[in-house]
Amino acid sequence: MEKSYKIAAYLLIMLGMIHAGFTLLFFKTFNAEALWFFGIGLTYIFMGLYNLASIKVQIKSISFMAIVLNFIATVFTIAIAYILKEPQAYVALVLVIFIFISSLILRK
C-alpha cells in the first residue's frame, strides 16, 4: 500500500507541474485568473511533496497534518470537478481521494 501511495504522490506532483506549466499556454496576460490556475498546480505539487515527506519521516504529527491537508484538498478537488466537469479534474479527484484514503490507512 505504501508503494502505491508514493506513486500516487509522484503522479500528483507531475499533474501539478503540468497544470502550472499550462498557465502560459492558456493565459496570454498575467491576471487573477492566471494566478489562480497556476496556484492550483502549485497546490498539487506541494500536496504531493508533503505526502512524500510524511511517508519518509514517519512522525505522527506530520502524518496527522498530511491527513488534514489531504481532507481539505479532497473537498476542494470535489468542488473543482463538480464545477468544471473536465477530464483533468476527474484525474486529480481520483488521485487526491486515493492519497487521502492511503494516508488514513498508513497513519503512523
C-alpha positions in Angstrom: 0.0 0.0 0.0 2.8 2.4 0.8 4.3 1.9 -2.6 1.1 2.8 -4.4 0.7 5.8 -2.0 4.1 7.0 -3.0 3.4 6.5 -6.7 0.2 8.5 -6.4 2.0 11.3 -4.7 4.5 11.4 -7.5 1.7 11.4 -10.1 0.0 14.3 -8.2 3.3 16.2 -8.4 3.5 15.6 -12.1 -0.1 16.6 -12.6 0.6 19.8 -10.7 3.7 20.6 -12.8 1.7 20.0 -16.0 -1.1 22.2 -14.7 1.2 25.0 -13.7 3.1 24.7 -17.0 -0.1 25.1 -19.0 -0.7 28.5 -17.4 1.5 30.2 -20.1 -0.4 28.4 -22.9 -3.9 29.2 -21.6 -3.4 32.7 -20.4 -1.8 35.4 -22.5 -2.0 38.1 -19.8 -0.9 38.0 -16.2 -4.2 38.4 -14.3 -6.0 37.0 -11.3 -7.5 34.0 -13.2 -4.0 33.0 -14.4 -2.7 33.2 -10.8 -5.5 31.0 -9.6 -4.8 28.5 -12.3 -1.1 28.5 -11.6 -1.8 28.3 -7.8 -3.9 25.1 -8.2 -0.9 23.5 -9.9 1.4 24.6 -7.1 -1.2 23.2 -4.6 -1.0 19.8 -6.1 2.8 19.9 -6.3 3.1 20.9 -2.6 0.5 18.4 -1.5 2.4 15.6 -3.3 5.7 16.7 -1.7 4.1 16.9 1.8 2.8 13.4 1.4 6.2 12.1 0.3 7.7 13.8 3.4 5.2 12.2 5.7 6.0 8.8 4.3 9.7 9.4 4.7 9.9 10.8 8.2 7.1 8.8 9.8 6.4 11.3 12.6 2.8 11.2 14.0 2.3 15.0 13.9 3.5 15.1 10.2 1.2 12.2 9.3 -1.7 13.9 11.0 -1.1 17.1 9.2 -0.9 15.2 5.9 -4.3 13.7 6.6 -5.8 17.2 7.3 -4.2 18.6 4.2 -5.5 15.6 2.1 -9.0 16.1 3.5 -9.1 19.8 2.6 -7.6 19.0 -0.8 -10.3 16.3 -1.4 -13.1 18.7 -0.6 -11.5 21.4 -2.8 -11.0 18.9 -5.7 -14.5 17.6 -5.4 -15.7 21.2 -5.8 -13.4 21.8 -8.8 -14.5 18.5 -10.5 -18.2 19.4 -9.9 -17.9 22.9 -11.3 -15.5 22.2 -14.3 -16.6 18.7 -15.3 -13.4 18.3 -17.3 -11.2 15.1 -17.6 -8.2 16.5 -15.8 -10.3 17.5 -12.8 -11.6 13.9 -12.5 -8.0 12.6 -12.8 -7.0 14.9 -10.0 -10.0 13.9 -8.0 -9.1 10.2 -8.2 -5.5 10.8 -7.2 -6.4 13.1 -4.3 -9.1 10.7 -2.9 -6.6 7.8 -3.2 -3.9 9.7 -1.4 -6.4 10.8 1.3 -7.5 7.2 1.9 -3.9 5.9 1.8 -2.8 8.5 4.3 -5.6 7.3 6.7 -4.7 3.7 6.2 -1.0 4.2 6.6 -1.3 6.6 9.6 1.6 6.1 11.9 
